[in-house]
């Protein structure tokens, strides 16, 4: 099931490349993809119109539920910039031949992504072997999918024994609440709701100790970056300023703007954003992130997906999938 779904998505995305539409910026506007229920500082700049002021054109903001959908929209030419796309869906698309690039590290989070087992099963990390044979909801091709694969590998659970259902986090939470699945994996608001019905298998720090990093990127079609480098730099500069403003003074006025744009109440947004980190431009350009480690990490993600039969093959290197020039120009 996993292989069919994810490789089918890749094939569709690659086919869409051949028919890629003309970039919307040629008509004085661009379309930017983002997530609801995912509170980030850039949303305050979205609310105030700072992006439109900097770019001097109309921006169509479109919300998505998964990073795989973002990839497909970029492949079709419908989206020029995707904010906070998960690394795994990016890797799936790039591995399938889609010419897209990472241009910044949008957010790092380990507590905001994970798998939750229904409380009635009374299964935790010490008895995780009992998950074999169970039914699980996973948003395939996403960061949560990668974390799920690494977690199952850590506990020695044979994937062939599991019944895996492809569900976006909100649907996965609903299925868990109804006991339609035994456990579910997700992120953001969906994960928060999952926790109402069970317990996480591994905490964020526990995942990090195993090398299961969780971060999102801003991604773009390579053609857009090549043709609109100055515009992309302006966009990233607004994002960096929003992150810096939040880091300097994470006040309730800013949080209220972020929460409203994310479609969340204030306290839910406060709880979620508290688990997130937004690296500065210098940090992003360092060896820890886009200076080398991110490319190595992407290769590791791809190899895990290949070994799990989720994608057919990985690139030899993901160096070409990272373009730091627009971010460097913000300095």
C-alpha positions in Angstrom: 0.0 0.0 0.0 2.8 2.5 0.9 4.7 1.8 -2.3 1.7 2.1 -4.5 0.6 5.4 -3.0 3.9 7.2 -2.8 5.3 6.1 -6.1 2.0 6.9 -7.7 2.3 10.4 -6.4 5.8 10.7 -7.7 4.8 9.5 -11.1 2.0 12.1 -11.2 4.3 14.9 -10.1 6.9 14.0 -12.7 4.3 13.8 -15.4 3.0 17.2 -14.4 6.5 18.7 -14.9 6.2 18.2 -18.7 3.1 20.3 -18.7 4.3 22.9 -16.2 2.3 26.1 -16.6 3.8 29.5 -17.0 4.9 31.0 -13.7 2.2 33.2 -12.1 4.7 36.0 -11.4 4.6 36.7 -15.1 1.1 38.0 -14.5 2.1 40.2 -11.6 1.3 37.7 -8.9 2.5 34.5 -7.3 1.0 31.7 -5.3 2.5 30.6 -2.0 1.5 27.3 -0.2 1.4 27.0 3.6 -0.3 25.0 6.3 -3.1 25.9 8.6 -2.9 24.8 12.3 0.9 25.3 12.0 1.7 28.6 13.8 4.9 30.2 12.5 6.2 33.9 12.7 5.9 34.4 8.9 2.1 34.4 9.4 2.3 37.7 11.2 4.1 39.2 8.2 1.4 37.6 6.0 -1.3 39.3 8.0 0.4 42.7 7.8 1.0 42.5 4.1 4.8 42.7 4.5 5.4 40.1 1.7 3.3 42.0 -0.8 5.1 45.3 0.1 8.5 43.7 -0.4 7.7 41.9 -3.6 5.5 44.6 -5.1 2.9 42.2 -6.3 -0.1 40.2 -5.3 0.4 37.0 -3.4 -2.2 34.2 -3.4 -1.9 32.3 -0.2 -3.2 28.8 -0.5 -3.4 26.3 2.5 -2.5 22.6 2.0 -2.9 19.6 4.2 0.3 17.7 3.2 3.7 18.4 1.7 3.1 15.9 -1.0 0.2 18.1 -2.3 2.6 21.0 -2.2 5.0 19.1 -4.5 2.3 18.3 -6.9 1.1 21.9 -7.0 4.7 23.1 -7.7 5.1 20.5 -10.4 1.9 21.7 -12.2 3.1 25.4 -12.0 0.2 26.3 -9.7 2.5 27.2 -6.7 5.8 29.1 -6.8 6.8 28.9 -3.2 6.0 26.3 -0.5 6.5 27.4 3.1 7.3 24.7 5.7 7.2 21.7 3.4 8.4 18.6 5.2 11.8 17.2 4.2 10.5 13.7 3.4 7.8 14.9 0.9 10.5 17.1 -0.7 12.8 14.2 -1.0 10.2 11.9 -2.4 9.5 14.5 -5.2 13.2 15.2 -5.9 14.0 11.5 -6.0 11.3 11.0 -8.6 12.8 13.6 -10.9 11.0 16.8 -9.9 13.3 19.8 -10.2 12.7 21.5 -6.9 15.0 23.2 -4.5 15.3 23.9 -0.8 15.9 27.6 -0.2 15.7 27.9 3.6 15.1 26.0 6.8 11.6 27.0 7.8 11.3 25.4 11.2 12.8 22.7 13.4 10.5 20.6 15.5 10.7 17.3 17.2 7.9 17.4 19.7 5.4 18.5 17.1 5.6 15.3 15.0 5.1 11.8 16.2 3.0 8.6 16.5 0.2 8.2 19.1 -1.1 4.8 20.3 -4.7 4.6 21.5 -4.9 4.6 25.3 -7.0 1.5 25.4 -4.1 -0.6 24.1 -1.8 0.5 27.0 1.3 0.2 24.7 4.3 2.5 25.2 8.0 2.4 24.2 8.6 -0.5 26.6 6.0 -2.6 25.0 6.1 -1.2 21.4 6.6 -4.7 20.0 2.9 -5.2 20.5 2.2 -2.8 17.7 2.9 -5.6 15.2 -0.3 -6.6 13.4 -2.0 -3.3 14.2 -3.7 -0.7 12.0 -2.0 2.7 11.7 -2.9 6.0 10.0 0.0 7.7 8.3 0.2 10.7 6.0 2.4 9.0 3.4 5.4 10.8 1.9 5.6 13.3 4.8 7.9 13.9 7.8 5.5 11.9 9.9 5.8 9.0 7.4 9.6 9.1 7.7 9.4 9.2 11.5 7.0 6.3 11.5 9.4 4.2 9.4 12.4 5.0 11.6 10.4 4.4 14.7 9.1 1.0 13.5 12.7 0.1 12.5 14.0 1.1 15.9 11.5 -1.2 17.6 12.1 -4.1 15.2 8.5 -4.1 13.8 8.1 -5.7 10.4 6.1 -3.2 8.2 4.5 -6.1 6.4 2.6 -7.0 9.6 0.9 -3.6 9.8 -2.2 -2.3 8.0 -1.1 1.2 6.9 -3.8 3.7 5.9 -2.9 6.9 4.1 -4.5 9.7 6.1 -3.8 13.4 6.6 -3.2 14.2 10.4 -6.7 15.6 11.0 -8.3 12.5 9.5 -5.9 10.3 11.4 -6.9 11.9 14.7 -10.5 11.4 13.9 -9.9 7.7 13.1 -7.9 7.3 16.3 -10.8 8.8 18.3 -13.2 6.4 16.8 -10.8 3.4 17.3 -10.8 2.9 13.5 -7.0 2.6 13.8 -4.9 1.4 16.7 -2.3 4.2 16.3 -1.8 7.3 14.2 1.1 9.5 13.1 1.0 13.2 12.3 2.0 16.7 13.2 0.5 20.1 14.1 -3.1 20.3 15.2 -3.8 16.8 14.1 -1.1 15.5 16.4 -2.5 17.6 19.3 -5.9 16.0 18.9 -4.4 12.5 18.6 -2.8 13.0 22.0 -6.3 13.4 23.5 -6.9 9.7 22.8 -3.5 8.2 23.6 0.2 8.5 24.2 3.2 9.2 22.0 5.5 6.2 21.4 8.7 8.4 21.5 9.2 11.9 22.8 11.0 14.5 20.7 14.3 14.2 22.6 14.1 10.4 22.4 13.7 10.7 18.6 16.6 13.1 18.3 18.8 10.7 20.2 18.0 8.1 17.5 18.9 10.6 14.8 15.3 11.2 13.8 15.4 14.9 13.0 12.3 16.8 12.1 12.4 20.0 10.2 10.6 21.7 7.3 12.0 23.8 4.5 10.9 26.5 2.1 11.0 24.9 -1.3 10.5 26.2 -4.9 10.6 24.9 -8.4 14.2 25.3 -9.7 13.0 27.2 -12.7 11.3 29.8 -10.5 14.5 30.3 -8.4 16.6 30.7 -11.6 14.3 33.2 -13.1 13.2 35.1 -10.0 16.2 35.0 -7.6 15.9 38.6 -6.5 12.2 38.2 -5.8 12.8 35.0 -3.8 15.5 36.8 -1.8 13.0 39.5 -0.9 10.5 36.8 0.2 13.1 35.0 2.4 14.2 38.4 3.9 10.7 39.1 5.1 10.5 35.6 6.6 13.9 36.1 8.4 12.7 39.4 9.8 9.5 37.8 11.1 11.5 35.0 12.8 13.9 37.6 14.3 11.0 39.7 15.6 9.4 36.6 17.3 12.8 35.5 18.8 13.3 39.0 20.2 9.8 39.5 21.7 7.3 36.6 21.4 4.5 38.8 22.7 0.7 38.1 22.7 0.0 40.7 20.0 2.3 38.8 17.5 0.9 35.5 18.7 -2.6 36.6 18.1 -1.9 37.5 14.5 -0.1 34.2 14.0 -2.9 32.2 15.6 -5.6 34.0 13.5 -3.7 33.3 10.3 -3.2 29.6 11.3 -6.9 29.2 12.1 -6.2 28.4 15.8 -7.2 29.8 19.2 -4.5 31.7 21.1 -3.6 29.0 23.6 -3.5 26.2 21.0 -1.1 28.3 19.0 1.0 29.1 22.1 1.3 25.4 22.9 2.3 24.5 19.3 4.8 27.3 18.7 6.5 26.5 22.0 7.7 23.3 20.5 9.2 25.0 17.4 12.6 26.6 16.7 13.2 29.0 13.8 16.9 29.1 12.9 18.5 32.5 12.0 19.9 33.0 8.5 23.5 32.5 9.8 22.4 29.2 11.5 20.7 28.0 8.4 23.8 28.6 6.3 26.0 26.8 8.8 27.2 23.2 8.5 24.4 22.1 10.9 21.8 22.9 8.3 22.2 24.0 4.6 26.0 24.1 4.8 26.1 20.3 4.5 24.1 18.4 7.1 20.7 18.9 5.5 21.9 17.4 2.2 23.3 14.4 4.0 20.1 14.0 6.0 18.0 14.1 2.8 20.1 11.3 1.4 19.5 9.3 4.6 15.7 9.9 4.3 15.7 8.8 0.7 17.6 5.6 1.4 15.2 4.8 4.2 12.3 5.2 1.8 14.0 3.0 -0.8 14.7 0.3 1.7 11.1 0.4 2.8 9.9 0.1 -0.8 8.2 3.5 -0.6 10.2 4.9 -3.6 12.0 3.1 -6.4 15.4 4.9 -6.1 17.3 7.7 -4.5 19.6 10.3 -6.0 23.3 9.8 -5.6 23.5 13.2 -3.8 21.0 15.9 -2.8 23.6 18.7 -3.0 21.8 20.0 -6.2 18.5 20.0 -4.4 19.7 22.8 -2.1 20.1 26.4 -3.4 21.5 28.8 -0.7 22.1 31.7 -3.1 18.8 33.5 -2.4 19.2 33.1 1.4 22.8 34.3 1.3 21.7 37.4 -0.6 19.4 38.4 2.3 22.6 39.2 4.2 
